[in-house]
């Protein structure tokens, strides 16, 4: 093993800056724990002169990330540029083609091209590591692919986007509407340049697709993901759900069923007293369910300079020790093609309706639900608002198809004053 592991870092934003800070601050600690020193040979970013919290004058500079990736004096290329394709993908391919290990935090790129990049790396005896791509400082990739490698995984779920969790918990605590809290989050810099990546559920979907590949031994299949964001969550549903003992969270959920791989990101209700129900602000939590280990809860910062840089460095240190695990927990060529299926696993549901205040309406609703295979567990009627009678129901377990059938039937009647709302209750 060489005395020194030499790095090239592309992308000097929040995470890149954090990585450099760790290496500069803790060289002795890193060497003691890896058995060799770790150094930065060269860097690349959009601007060389941009003001930064770190001094990069001691590192060689490359204008193009691909040129950095091809340098003969680096052993590991760290890609922190972001984006599904373009310079990020081109430079990673260049690094692998010239014998460099790759560490990346780029979930979008891996969700789209992870299979081909993993095959290219493994065919050349190289590592492609991505701990920082999934949940910031939470070491879920290593827990899933190493600590729980002997488990048959039944379900992966959790809050995988801190911005959405911030918005939902802030709406609950303040009583503000979605639009008001969205504007607040934007002003605080919590949202991506394209905010739909966060609030539209896409960011969570990218992360879930990577975890599902490791959990179930399948090729990454982001295209088979069912995605729903939080933009339609109302303060009314947050308040009424709380009154019934639940909180609304944007969850990513993946499970392997008899028919195929179910992957979805959607707003769900979780019990208030559950670990997920108690999760506040921008914190992330991922739950892994294995046949031997049972439920494993991982909670921590899902983004930010320090946590994400910490995960990048965990991959770097793994390489410094000479460890080269497969990208997705088993050889990439052995991963099965996932058969994506729509969610039809039974679950309880929250239903909210505004009904006409007249005799026989509740009986008609109960009949429509019963005829569709939906049984009511709990029901609560709230103070009338004009002619509308707000009614909240929690069902017993039933299939999403039965709920859809019941709502379709109810909407065709003349007793509902507005669009009925249904939200799945995820049992933890």
N, C-alpha and C positions, 0 to 999 in steps of 0.2 A: 504494500500500500504506500502511495506517495506521501511525503511529509505534509503536503498542503493540498487542500481542496480549493480550486480556483473558480470564482463565480463571475458570470456576466449578468448584469441586471438590466432588463428593458422595462421602462416605465418607472418614473420617479414621482408618482403621486403619493397619496396617503400611505399605501401599503409599502411601496418601494422605499419611501423615506423611513418607515418603521423598520424594515429589514436592515438597512444600513445602520440605523441607530443601535440595533441589537448587536450587530457584528462589531461595531466600534466600541460599544460599552462593555461587552463581555468576552473579549478574546480569550482570556485565560480560562473562563468557565467553559466555553465552547470546546477548547482544546482538551481540557481535562475530561469532558464527557464524551468526546468523539475519538480521542487518541491521536488527533492531528489538528493542525490549525486550519482555519477557514479564512480566506481572503477574497477581496473584490478586486478584479483586474481591470474591468471596464464597465461602462454604463451607457445607456442610450435613453433618450426621451425626446419629446417634441421640441423642447427648447433647452438650450444649454445655459442660457443666461437668466432664466426665470428665477426669481427670489425663492430660496428654499431654507428650511430650518437646518439643513445639513450642508457641509462644505464638500463639494464633489471635485474640487480642483486636483485632488490627489489621485484621481482615477482617470484612466484613459477614456476617451469619448468616441462613440460611433454615432454618426448621424442616422444610420439605418439599422433597425433591429436585426435584420437578416445578416448584415455584415458583422454585428456583434456575435450572433449565433454561430458564425463560421470561424471565428477566431481560434487559432491553434493553441492559445495560451489560457483557455478556459476549459473546465471540466463539466460544469453545470450551467445551463442557460435558464435563468429565471424570467419567465414571461409574466409581466404585470401590466400589460397594455390594455387588455380587454377587447371585447368584440368577437363576434362569431367567426369572422374571416379577415381578410386584409393582412396588414402587417403582423398581427398576432399569429395567425395560422401559418403564414408564409415563413415567419422566423422560427417557429417551432419545428416545422418540416425541415428547414435548413439545419437546425441544431441536430436533429435526429439523423439527418443524412451525413453529417460530418462527425458523428460519434459522440455527441454530447448528451448527457442526461438532461431531462427537462423537469422543472418544477413550475407549476402554474397555478394561478388563482382564477382562471378564466372558465367559469361554468358554462357560459353560452357557447364557447368554442367546443368544449368537450361534449355538451349535450347534442351538438350537431355533428361533430367529427371525431368523437372519442374512440369509436371502434377502429377507424382507419389509422389514427395516430397511435393507438395502443398496439396494433399489429405491427406498425413500422418500428416502434420502439423495441418490442419484444423480439422481433426477427433479428435485430442488431445487438441484442443483449444489453439494451439500455433501459433505463427507468423513466417512466412518465408519472409524476406524482402530483396530487391535487388536493391535499388536505384543506388548504385555504379556500378552495372553490365552493365548499358546501355550507359551512356554518361558522365562518369566522374563527374564533378561538376554540370552538368545541371540537375535540378530536374524534369526530364520529366516523370518519373513513377508516382510521386505524382500529377503532373499537369494533367496527363491523367486519373488516377484512382480516383482523388478527385475533383480538380478544374473543370474538364470538364466531370465529371461523368454523368451529365444530358444530354450531347450531343450525338447525333447519329454521329459517326465519319465516314467521307467519305474517308479520305486519311491520311496516315502517311508517311512522306518522309523526307529525309535530308542527310546531310553529317555526317556519324556516325563513321568514322575512320580518326583520325587526321593525321596519317602517310601518307595515300593516298592523303589527301588534301595538305600536305606539298610537296609531290613529284610532284603533278600536278601543283601547283602554282610555285614551284621552276623551273620546266621545262619551264614554260611560261616566268618567269622573267629573266632566265639565257640563254635560248636558248639551254640548254643542252639536251641530249637524255635521254630516260627513264633509260637505263643501267647506265649512268653516275650519275644521281641523286639518283638512287637506291643505288649505292655504297656509295655515300655521306651520305644518310640517315642511312645506316648501320653503317658507321663510327661514326655517331653522337649518336648511340644507340637508334634510333627511332623504329627499327624493332623488332618484336617478335623473339624468338629463332628460330621458324619456320616462316620465313617471308611470306609464302603463306597465313597465317592467316590474315595478313594485306593486302598485295597487291592482293591476290587472292579473296578478297571480303568475306571471311568466317567470320571474326570478325564482319563486318557490318551485315552479315546475322544472326548471333547469336542475336545481339541486336534487329534487326528488328523483328525477330520471337517473342521475348518477348513483344515488344510493340504492335504487331499485336494481340496477345492474349488478352491484356487488351482492345485495341481499338474495337475489333469486337466480344468479348465474345467467342473466340474459344480456343481450346486446342493448346498449343505450337506445331507448325509443321515446324520445321527446315528442315525436309526431303522434304517438298513440295516447298522449296525455289529455285528460279532460280538464279544462282550465276555466275557472270562474274567479273573478276578482271581488273586491269588497265595495265597489262603487255603488252597489244597490242596497247596501246595509243601511238601515235607517236607525235613527236614535230611538224611534218607537220600539223596534224589535230588540235593541240593546236593553232598553228599560224593562220591557215585558219579559224578556228572557231571564233577566236578573230576578224579576219578581217570581219566576217559576223555578229558580235555583240554578240557572245556567249563565254562562258567558259566551259571547260569540268570538271565535278565533278563525283566522284564515289558516286552515290546515292543509298540509300535503299528506296524502295517504296512499300507500302502495301495498298491495297484497297479491299473492298468487292464488287464483281460484281454480276450480276444476276445468273451467272453460278458457282460462288465460290470465294475463297480467292486467290487473286493475290499477290504474294510476290516476289520481285526481288531486287537484288543488281547488278548494272551495271553502266558503264560510260555513262553519259548523258550530253547533252548540256543544259545549263540554260542561260537565258538572262544576259548579263554583268551587267545591272543596277538593277537586282533583288537582294534581300538580300542574296540568296545563291550564286549568281554570284560575289558578293563583298567579299565573305568569303576567308580569306587569311590563309596561313601557316597551323599550326596543329589544328586550331580551329574547333569545331563541331557546327552544327546547325540542329535543328529538327523542322519541320513544322507539326502542327496538324490542321486538318480542321474539324470543327464541325458545325452542322446545326444551333446551337444557337450562339456560340462564333465566328464563322467564322474562319479565319486563325490566328493561334497563333504561333509566331516564338520564339524559345528558342535557345540562342546562348551562348557559353562559352567553357571553357577548357574541352576537352573530355577525358583527362588522366592527370597523374601527381600526385605527393604525396599529395599536399594540396587539390586540387579539389576533387579527389576520396575519400580521407579520410573524407572530409567534407560531402560527400554523405553517407558514412558509418555511420558517427555520426548522421546524420539526422534520419536514421532508429533507431539507438540506443536511441536517445532522444524521438522518438515516443513511443518506448516501455517503457521508463522510465516514461512517462506520463500516461501509462496504456492503450494506444491505440493499438488495434490488428486488423488491416484491413486484409481482405482476400488477398491472394498472387497476384492474377491476376484481381482484381477489382470486382469479384463476386465469390461465392462459387465454388471451383475447380470442384466439381462433376456436376455443372450445365453448365460448359463450353461445347460448341458444338464441334463435330468433324469437323474440317475444310475440305472443299473439294477444294484441290489445283487445280488452273487452270493456264495455260500459259497466259502470257500477250497478250491480243488482243484489248486493249483499243486504240482507234485512237489517234494519236499524229503526229505532224510534225516530219520530219526526216532530218538530214544532210547527204548528199551523196557526196563522193569524188571518182572521177574516173580519170584514166589516159587513154585518148583515142588516137587512131591513128589520125594523122593530115591529114585527107583527106575529100573530099567533101561527104556530105550526112550522116556523122557519127552522128552529133547532132540530125538530123531528126530521125534516127533509134533509138537512145536512148530515145527520146521523145515519139516515138511510143511504145516502149517496156514498158515505164512507164505508159503511158495512157492506154494501153491494160490491164495492171495489176491493174488499179484503182488508180494510183498515179499521182497527179497533181503537176506541178512545180510552186512554189511561187516565188523563186528568183534563179538566176543562175549567176555564175561568172567564167570567163575563165582567167587563169593566163599564164604567160610567158612560152613558150614551153621549154621543157627539152629534147633536141634531137628530136626524132620522136614522143614523147608523148606530148599530149596537156592536161594539168591538168584542170579539170572542177569541180567546187563545186556547189552543188544545195541544196536548202532548199525547202522541199515539203510542200504542204498544209497537213492538218490532213489526215492520212490514217492509216490503220491497219498494225501491224507488218507482218501479213501474206501477205498483198499486197506488202510490201517492199521486203520480201523474194522471192516472186514470180517474181518481176521485176528484182532483182539482178540475180536470177537463169537464167532468159531469157537472160539478158545482157552478163553474163559470157559465155553462149553458143555461142555467136556471136564471130566474129574475130576482133572486133574493140577495145577491152579493152587490155591495155598493162600490167596491173597488177590487183590484186584482188581489186574489189570495196570495199569501206568502207561505212558503214551505222551506224549512231549513233542517237539514239532517242533524241528528244528535249522535255524536261519536262517543261511544262508550270507552272509558279508559280504565 
